[in-house]
Amino acid sequence: MISEGDIWLVNFPLEEDPTKSLPRPVIVLNVELPYILSTKITKHNPRDADPYDIPVLHWKDANLNYPSTARISKTLPLKLSNFIYFIGTANTNDLMSIQEKYTHYLLEQI
């Protein structure tokens, strides 16, 4: 079962063509089947121009292979069929930081 705070490899839709996807790690923010709110994780450093890039401080504990960044602006509701395999579980502090930043991001969109 998929739970909040899980890190999974998923087929993540491309921005330029949502009908295509690439395998990417995500952190699960919320599970409300049939959708699972998921934030894209990248091995790239946070971008200076994007205040919604958050470093995953405990990336090793989360079973990620590289220092990682959660891209809050790349949060999408995904279907269960997008999920490939379980990677690990986010540190509680990392998860809380990402959820708080996502809430700020949503409020800014209003």
Backbone bond lengths (Angstrom), bond angles and torsions (degrees), N, CA, C in turn:
res aa  C-N    CA-C-N  psi(-1)  N-CA   C-N-CA  omega(-1)  CA-C   N-CA-C  phi
1 M - - - 1.457 - - 1.532 109.79 -
2 I 1.276 116.62 142.54 1.464 122.67 179.39 1.525 109.12 -88.57
3 S 1.342 115.84 134.41 1.459 121.09 -177.04 1.523 111.04 -129.99
4 E 1.328 115.15 158.55 1.459 122.01 174.86 1.527 108.87 -56.55
5 G 1.336 115.75 133.69 1.459 121.51 179.79 1.517 113.92 92.06
6 D 1.329 116.94 -10.66 1.469 120.01 175.92 1.520 110.20 -67.19
7 I 1.314 115.11 149.75 1.458 121.21 171.66 1.525 106.54 -115.54
8 W 1.327 114.99 126.25 1.464 122.15 -176.03 1.522 109.79 -129.95
9 L 1.317 115.67 153.70 1.458 121.09 165.73 1.519 105.73 -88.83
10 V 1.328 115.85 128.81 1.467 121.01 -177.30 1.526 110.09 -132.61
11 N 1.305 115.77 164.27 1.459 121.07 166.71 1.522 105.95 -84.25
12 F 1.348 115.70 104.42 1.461 121.71 -174.43 1.527 108.81 -98.22
13 P 1.349 118.35 123.85 1.469 121.61 -178.20 1.529 112.20 -60.65
14 L 1.328 115.73 140.68 1.462 121.33 176.52 1.525 109.66 -76.23
15 E 1.316 116.70 142.40 1.469 120.81 178.43 1.524 111.53 -61.95
16 E 1.334 115.52 -43.16 1.460 119.75 -174.94 1.523 113.37 -74.75
17 D 1.339 117.60 -19.08 1.459 121.89 178.14 1.529 108.90 -156.31
18 P 1.343 117.15 89.60 1.465 120.85 -176.20 1.533 114.73 -62.13
19 T 1.333 117.55 -10.10 1.468 119.42 176.40 1.524 110.86 -78.40
20 K 1.349 116.40 -11.70 1.462 121.67 178.25 1.524 108.74 -113.08
21 S 1.325 115.95 155.15 1.458 119.18 -179.94 1.521 110.59 -146.31
22 L 1.337 113.85 163.07 1.466 121.90 175.73 1.526 108.15 -128.86
23 P 1.324 117.69 149.30 1.464 119.11 174.72 1.526 110.00 -67.52
24 R 1.336 115.87 125.09 1.464 122.46 -179.08 1.514 108.73 -142.15
25 P 1.336 117.58 147.95 1.462 118.46 171.51 1.528 110.05 -78.02
26 V 1.324 115.16 146.59 1.465 121.85 175.76 1.519 108.77 -136.94
27 I 1.326 114.80 158.82 1.455 120.83 169.80 1.524 107.06 -109.64
28 V 1.314 116.53 133.53 1.454 122.33 -177.83 1.528 109.22 -83.03
29 L 1.345 115.92 123.71 1.458 121.20 179.00 1.522 112.43 -96.52
30 N 1.340 116.45 -31.01 1.460 119.97 -176.46 1.524 108.51 -161.21
31 V 1.315 115.35 142.17 1.457 121.13 177.37 1.520 108.38 -117.82
32 E 1.316 116.23 111.20 1.466 123.44 175.90 1.520 105.44 -135.81
33 L 1.335 115.46 78.78 1.462 119.62 -175.29 1.513 110.36 -51.83
34 P 1.323 119.04 138.65 1.460 126.50 18.26 1.528 114.39 -86.69
35 Y 1.336 118.83 5.82 1.462 119.82 -178.68 1.523 111.79 -115.42
36 I 1.332 113.53 149.83 1.455 121.65 179.83 1.525 106.79 -127.43
37 L 1.334 116.68 109.08 1.461 121.43 -178.09 1.520 109.21 -68.94
38 S 1.337 115.87 119.96 1.462 121.50 -170.38 1.521 111.34 -134.37
39 T 1.333 115.81 136.94 1.461 122.67 178.51 1.526 109.60 -105.75
40 K 1.311 115.60 129.15 1.461 122.03 179.55 1.529 110.66 -64.95
41 I 1.328 115.22 140.27 1.459 122.28 175.65 1.528 107.77 -116.92
42 T 1.330 116.08 137.24 1.454 121.46 178.87 1.527 109.77 -129.53
43 K 1.316 115.56 157.56 1.471 118.99 177.02 1.528 111.92 -85.74
44 H 1.325 116.93 -3.15 1.469 121.07 178.85 1.527 110.62 -77.88
45 N 1.313 115.52 153.99 1.464 121.38 177.92 1.526 110.53 -66.81
46 P 1.331 117.29 157.01 1.467 119.50 174.08 1.533 110.18 -56.91
47 R 1.320 115.62 140.59 1.470 120.95 179.06 1.525 109.11 -84.72
48 D 1.327 115.76 132.99 1.462 120.92 179.71 1.521 111.92 -58.68
49 A 1.327 116.89 -34.79 1.455 121.72 -175.84 1.533 112.99 -80.15
50 D 1.322 117.85 -6.84 1.468 120.15 -178.00 1.530 110.15 -120.08
51 P 1.329 116.95 104.14 1.466 119.80 -179.07 1.532 113.03 -68.53
52 Y 1.331 116.72 -5.73 1.455 120.69 -178.18 1.525 113.18 -103.61
53 D 1.310 116.85 18.01 1.461 122.02 168.95 1.519 107.37 -94.87
54 I 1.326 117.23 124.53 1.464 121.95 -176.11 1.520 109.30 -122.54
55 P 1.327 118.09 127.23 1.463 118.53 176.14 1.534 111.11 -67.15
56 V 1.313 115.72 139.85 1.462 121.64 173.05 1.533 104.82 -88.62
57 L 1.309 116.19 100.77 1.458 120.95 -171.86 1.524 112.84 -68.57
58 H 1.302 116.44 -35.66 1.474 121.08 -176.45 1.530 109.83 -105.65
59 W 1.329 116.00 50.95 1.462 121.25 -175.02 1.528 112.32 -65.25
60 K 1.329 117.56 -35.50 1.470 119.69 178.58 1.523 110.85 -65.84
61 D 1.330 116.38 -43.07 1.466 120.70 178.72 1.526 111.75 -63.41
62 A 1.333 116.44 -27.31 1.465 121.82 179.65 1.527 112.02 -84.55
63 N 1.332 115.85 1.68 1.464 122.73 178.81 1.539 112.81 70.15
64 L 1.347 116.31 27.19 1.458 120.81 173.91 1.525 108.35 -87.53
65 N 1.320 116.66 149.77 1.467 121.36 -175.39 1.521 114.31 -81.60
66 Y 1.328 117.59 -19.73 1.466 121.71 -173.52 1.522 109.89 -137.94
67 P 1.357 117.25 158.57 1.465 118.62 166.97 1.530 107.45 -53.34
68 S 1.312 117.45 135.60 1.461 120.56 -168.57 1.518 112.61 -132.40
69 T 1.331 114.40 161.46 1.455 123.65 179.05 1.520 109.02 -129.72
70 A 1.329 116.60 133.39 1.461 121.48 172.32 1.521 107.37 -88.73
71 R 1.304 116.53 125.08 1.470 122.36 179.28 1.524 108.59 -97.22
72 I 1.320 115.56 91.21 1.462 122.09 -175.31 1.523 111.61 -57.55
73 S 1.319 117.30 -37.35 1.469 120.28 -179.48 1.528 111.82 -70.51
74 K 1.316 116.88 -6.33 1.477 122.20 177.87 1.531 108.92 -111.38
75 T 1.314 116.70 46.11 1.459 122.48 177.42 1.517 108.48 -99.38
76 L 1.328 115.64 128.90 1.465 121.37 -177.22 1.518 111.10 -136.59
77 P 1.341 116.09 150.98 1.461 118.93 168.41 1.534 108.31 -80.72
78 L 1.316 116.74 121.40 1.462 121.29 -179.28 1.517 110.04 -113.00
79 K 1.320 115.49 154.98 1.459 120.94 176.61 1.522 109.65 -87.11
80 L 1.291 116.00 155.78 1.458 122.63 178.71 1.526 111.25 -54.07
81 S 1.324 116.94 -33.34 1.464 121.05 -178.92 1.539 112.68 -66.51
82 N 1.338 118.31 -16.37 1.467 121.97 177.26 1.536 112.23 -76.94
83 F 1.323 117.15 -19.74 1.455 121.78 -172.90 1.526 111.25 -81.43
84 I 1.351 115.14 127.97 1.468 121.48 -175.25 1.521 110.80 -99.78
85 Y 1.347 117.03 -59.99 1.463 119.43 177.32 1.523 111.45 -157.36
86 F 1.327 113.52 155.60 1.455 123.62 -179.15 1.527 109.49 -75.34
87 I 1.348 116.47 134.63 1.466 121.99 177.95 1.523 110.55 -103.74
88 G 1.330 117.27 -49.98 1.457 120.60 -176.19 1.515 110.93 -179.22
89 T 1.312 115.23 -163.21 1.462 121.68 -179.03 1.525 108.83 -128.13
90 A 1.331 115.62 134.81 1.465 121.13 179.82 1.522 110.69 -69.82
91 N 1.315 115.54 146.19 1.450 122.54 170.96 1.531 107.59 -60.65
92 T 1.322 116.85 142.97 1.465 121.66 -177.66 1.525 112.15 -56.84
93 N 1.325 118.15 -41.36 1.474 120.91 179.81 1.519 111.42 -66.48
94 D 1.348 117.61 -40.86 1.460 120.36 176.73 1.527 110.19 -61.99
95 L 1.326 117.01 -46.11 1.465 121.20 -179.38 1.521 111.08 -60.28
96 M 1.337 117.20 -45.50 1.463 120.13 179.91 1.526 111.43 -62.44
97 S 1.330 117.63 -41.30 1.472 121.11 178.44 1.524 111.11 -62.28
98 I 1.316 116.06 -42.46 1.469 120.62 -179.38 1.528 110.12 -67.71
99 Q 1.322 118.06 -43.73 1.466 120.85 179.01 1.530 111.47 -63.44
100 E 1.333 117.35 -41.79 1.466 120.38 178.28 1.523 111.25 -63.59
101 K 1.331 116.81 -43.35 1.468 120.66 179.80 1.524 110.29 -65.99
102 Y 1.329 116.99 -36.25 1.469 120.31 177.43 1.532 110.40 -64.46
103 T 1.323 117.79 -39.69 1.464 121.47 177.29 1.530 110.07 -61.70
104 H 1.336 117.81 -43.81 1.471 121.50 176.73 1.521 110.41 -61.88
105 Y 1.311 116.06 -41.67 1.471 121.02 179.45 1.533 109.98 -60.50
106 L 1.324 116.79 -46.47 1.480 119.96 179.40 1.518 111.61 -61.70
107 L 1.322 117.03 -43.46 1.465 120.65 -179.40 1.528 111.36 -63.54
108 E 1.313 116.92 -33.40 1.466 119.94 178.19 1.525 111.92 -70.18
109 Q 1.318 117.21 -25.42 1.459 121.75 -178.26 1.523 112.55 -76.95
110 I 1.345 116.48 -14.66 1.479 120.97 -177.06 1.514 110.20 -77.32
